[in-house]
Amino acid sequence: EVQLVESGGGLVNPGGSLRLSCAASGFTFSTAWMNWVRQAPGEGLEWVGRIKTKTDGETTDYAAPVKGRFAISRDDSKNTVYLQMNSLKTEDTAVYYCITKNFWGQGTLVTVSS
Amino acid sequence: QAVVTQEPSLTVSPGGTVTLTCGSSTGAVTSNHYPYWFQQKPGQAPRTLIYDTSNKHSGTPARFSGSLLGGKAALTLSGAQPEDEAEYYCLLSYNGARVFGGGAKLTVL
């Protein structure tokens, strides 16, 4: 059974940084492209970015609002994907989901506020 | 960045059929946009219904189907059930980037 468990969310000041983790199990992690999606309170879904496999060069792509501030990485030895978020803005407040192989995690809430 | 459009809201009668559509500001939606459809109920994480235009994810009820229709991606629900009342999102791929539609609230009434 595929399981994705996000962690690392919390309250952070504007301009601050936070690193989210997504621990995966139930499939061969090293062969999976991993995505991050977010949802601001009461709003729709927004794609954040994606990392390909090592075989595919671990290429990353990002949505325009986060490009240059967010970075996705992966550790295949730990079956974990990360989302490093820097220069956070109030508009980054959202539940962040990790998705792969059509399965979703339950999300972790990030609140950017002073 | 491309804009993906969905009907903001639709209503279907129990047992009825409804089609939700997903358009692209860049032109016709094709299989090369790898359309996805997701369902989200209040307080829950989204779940995948359809991927790559018409493939059902495991657990997707047979009453849901995906297709391309009139230059858009389409999600058809045949035989709506009360539990199908939810928000539905489509997702399109654009050369590496992906863009969600704004969501469609489906009411079963």
Interface residues (C-beta under 8 A of the other chain):
Chain A: N35 V37 G44 L45 E46 W47 R50 T59 D61 Y62 A63 A64 Y97 N102 F103 W104 G105 Q106 G107
Chain B: Q1 F38 Q40 A45 P46 R47 T48 Y51 H57 S58 E87 Y89 L91 G96 A97 R98 V99 F100 G101 G102 G103
